Each structure stands twice: as C-alpha cells, then as structure tokens.
Amino acid sequence: MSTARDTTVATGTTTAAAMAVTTSSASPHGAGDGIAAAVEAPLLSVRGLGSHYGRIAALRGVDLVVGRRQLVALVGANGAGKTTLLRTISGVQRATSGSIVFDGNDITTLRPDRRVRLGLCHVPEGRRVFGPLSVADNLVLGAYGRRDHDVVADDIERMYRMFPILRQRARLPAGTLSGGQQQMLAIARALMGRPRLLLLDEPSMGLAPRLVEEVFAAIVALRAQAMTILLVEQNAHAALAIADRGYVIETGEIVLSGNGKELLYNERVREAYLGL
Ligand SMILES: Nc1ncnc2c1ncn2[C@@H]1O[C@H](COP(=O)(O)OP(=O)(O)OP(=O)(O)O)[C@@H](O)[C@H]1O
C-alpha cells in the first residue's frame, strides 16, 4: 500500500508547499529511481526523456513509469508538454534524449507502427473517428493488422457491451455521434487493436459534464479489467481521483509524482491545478 512517502518532489522548482511533501528520491532526473523501485517490472519506463520543436525544448529529462494494470494520470497546465510526452512515447514525435522502454524492449527509436504492433495504442485528443464510416466499420478498422479475424466479431460484441450506446448507433455514420459518443468510439476502436498500453490524451476535452462522467466511468471500467492506461488530462481532479499514480508536469519537467489520491491533497496541486 502506498504511503505519503511515495509522493516525490522531482525538480529544483519547488515551492514551500511542495517542500512539505516528502522528498523520497533524489536521482539526477528527479523522480526516476525511487518510483522505478516502487513499481516492479513496469510496463512502460521513460527515463531522462527530452523532445524538441526546433530549438524549443518541450520535454526536459522526463522520468515516468507505468506499472502493469495501473492507471497513471499525467496532469499539467496548457503547454506543459503532456501531448508531446504521449506523442514521443508513441513515436510520432522524436526523442532527442533519454530512453523509452516498453515491456523490457528499448523502443526509443522504433517506428510508430512497430510500437503499435508491440501493443502501444495512442488515442489522440480531438476524438478522431472516421466520420463518414459507420460506428461498426470504425470498430472493424480498429482491428486492422490483427490476424485473428475469427475473434474480431467477439471483440466488437465486447465493445458493445462496454459502450451500449455504440450498439444503438452501430449503423450510423460516426460523424453524426455526439462528442462523448465519438470519444467512446475512439477508445473502443483503440481497444479493438487489443493494446497492452492505452495512451489517452484529454478524453474529456470539450465534453458536457454528464458526458465527462460517462467517459471517466468507462476509463474506470477499463482499469478494473486490468488494462494499463496512461491518461493525460487537464481535468486534474477527476483524473487523480481515479489514478493509481499521478505525475504533474510543468514546462516540460515532471515536478511532482505520487499516489493519485495523495496528489489530490497536495497543496501545490490544489493551488495550481484544482483552483482550491
Ligand atoms: N508543433 C509544434 N511546434 C512548435 N511548438 C510546439 C508544437 N506543439 C507544441 N509545441 C510547444 O511545446 C510545448 C508543449 O506543448 P504540448 O502540446 O505538449 O503541451 P500540453 O501540455 O499538451 O498542452 P495542451 O493541454 O494545451 O495540449 C508548448 O510550449 C507548445 O507551445
């Protein structure tokens, strides 16, 4: 069971409030070693990760681990580097330093499609479904590349059980669905690839409160089914409340990490991200 000692201040940008949190690890990149030790054989391990847009450093020495069957939340303000971190993990953005290890394999320079084949699936922000195609066809496309065609229909049935609204809308063009329904379809389509790690970028963005609740309920259900998830959210409260672990990123650096619920009660997080 996690204790308050898990919560780690990761960089020198600490405030007095943050200093109140136990500084339990002190690797050169901050959170890395202490957390890696706490998560045995993590599914994903990011060390000292850097990424640039031209000369601008968007990620600076990021350390982050995701344990198997864990839900890990990454929170931070606009422009902090959350999307860039997911893009770098999935390979659409190049790492300029550091390493990314997935299930024991160093994937830092691997092509994005090879990462997908290893089981890494990125659901980007903006609910990118194939609008003119039906809901059912979107799901079939999610299984593209799989060889076990005989069980694809079973998986679609599983998605309909998980997201009943998609069964009701199965024959409709995906573009006619509401924002929340499209988000569920985007997640379901990703699951059709049978990923081992789901990278979710801002699934609640732009949704009405009721739909946000539905999407978060779906994420909790996935976690209960042992899916491993790295969730990026501006809705810090909702994300940390359901997360096993949380990380806070500021201007490309991880500044805090710890048990999700503990971070919810961290003064720095409450002031900066929860408006409390
Ligand atoms: N294509 C790009 N070209 C240049 N700079 C970029 C590009 N994309 C992002 N950036 C910059 O990189 C930094 C990190 O951006 P990123 O989108 O990763 O942040 P974020 O935390 O996901 O923010 P948001 O919540 O607004 O999406 C920001 O300073 C941003 O301006």
Ligand as a Chemical Component Dictionary entry (heavy atoms), coordinates in Angstrom:
data_LIG
# 
_chem_comp.id                   LIG 
_chem_comp.type                 NON-POLYMER 
_chem_comp.pdbx_formal_charge   0 
_chem_comp.three_letter_code    LIG 
# 
loop_
_chem_comp_atom.comp_id 
_chem_comp_atom.atom_id 
_chem_comp_atom.alt_atom_id 
_chem_comp_atom.type_symbol 
_chem_comp_atom.charge 
_chem_comp_atom.model_Cartn_x 
_chem_comp_atom.model_Cartn_y 
_chem_comp_atom.model_Cartn_z 
_chem_comp_atom.pdbx_ordinal 
LIG N1  N1  N 0 4.056  21.676 -33.466 1  
LIG C1  C1  C 0 4.652  22.467 -32.569 2  
LIG N2  N2  N 0 5.580  23.372 -32.944 3  
LIG C2  C2  C 0 6.217  24.146 -32.045 4  
LIG N3  N3  N 0 5.988  24.108 -30.720 5  
LIG C3  C3  C 0 5.053  23.254 -30.290 6  
LIG C4  C4  C 0 4.341  22.389 -31.183 7  
LIG N4  N4  N 0 3.483  21.633 -30.458 8  
LIG C5  C5  C 0 3.647  22.005 -29.165 9  
LIG N5  N5  N 0 4.584  22.987 -29.079 10 
LIG C6  C6  C 0 5.051  23.631 -27.842 11 
LIG O1  O1  O 0 5.547  22.620 -26.977 12 
LIG C7  C7  C 0 5.161  22.857 -25.638 13 
LIG C8  C8  C 0 4.384  21.663 -25.111 14 
LIG O2  O2  O 0 3.155  21.570 -25.839 15 
LIG P1  P1  P 0 2.120  20.378 -25.608 16 
LIG O3  O3  O 0 1.071  20.474 -26.659 17 
LIG O4  O4  O 0 2.854  19.107 -25.478 18 
LIG O5  O5  O 0 1.525  20.776 -24.190 19 
LIG P2  P2  P 0 0.217  20.238 -23.470 20 
LIG O6  O6  O 0 0.569  20.103 -22.031 21 
LIG O7  O7  O 0 -0.273 19.020 -24.153 22 
LIG O8  O8  O 0 -0.772 21.431 -23.675 23 
LIG P3  P3  P 0 -2.328 21.401 -24.082 24 
LIG O9  O9  O 0 -3.030 20.925 -22.875 25 
LIG O10 O10 O 0 -2.603 22.821 -24.389 26 
LIG O11 O11 O 0 -2.460 20.485 -25.255 27 
LIG C9  C9  C 0 4.366  24.157 -25.646 28 
LIG O12 O12 O 0 5.232  25.205 -25.346 29 
LIG C10 C10 C 0 3.896  24.283 -27.076 30 
LIG O13 O13 O 0 3.748  25.623 -27.460 31 
# 
loop_
_chem_comp_bond.comp_id 
_chem_comp_bond.atom_id_1 
_chem_comp_bond.atom_id_2 
_chem_comp_bond.value_order 
_chem_comp_bond.pdbx_ordinal 
LIG N1  C1  SING 1  
LIG C1  N2  SING 2  
LIG C1  C4  DOUB 3  
LIG N2  C2  DOUB 4  
LIG C2  N3  SING 5  
LIG N3  C3  DOUB 6  
LIG C3  C4  SING 7  
LIG C3  N5  SING 8  
LIG C4  N4  SING 9  
LIG N4  C5  DOUB 10 
LIG C5  N5  SING 11 
LIG N5  C6  SING 12 
LIG C6  O1  SING 13 
LIG C6  C10 SING 14 
LIG O1  C7  SING 15 
LIG C7  C8  SING 16 
LIG C7  C9  SING 17 
LIG C8  O2  SING 18 
LIG O2  P1  SING 19 
LIG P1  O3  DOUB 20 
LIG P1  O4  SING 21 
LIG P1  O5  SING 22 
LIG O5  P2  SING 23 
LIG P2  O6  DOUB 24 
LIG P2  O7  SING 25 
LIG P2  O8  SING 26 
LIG O8  P3  SING 27 
LIG P3  O9  DOUB 28 
LIG P3  O10 SING 29 
LIG P3  O11 SING 30 
LIG C9  O12 SING 31 
LIG C9  C10 SING 32 
LIG C10 O13 SING 33 
# 
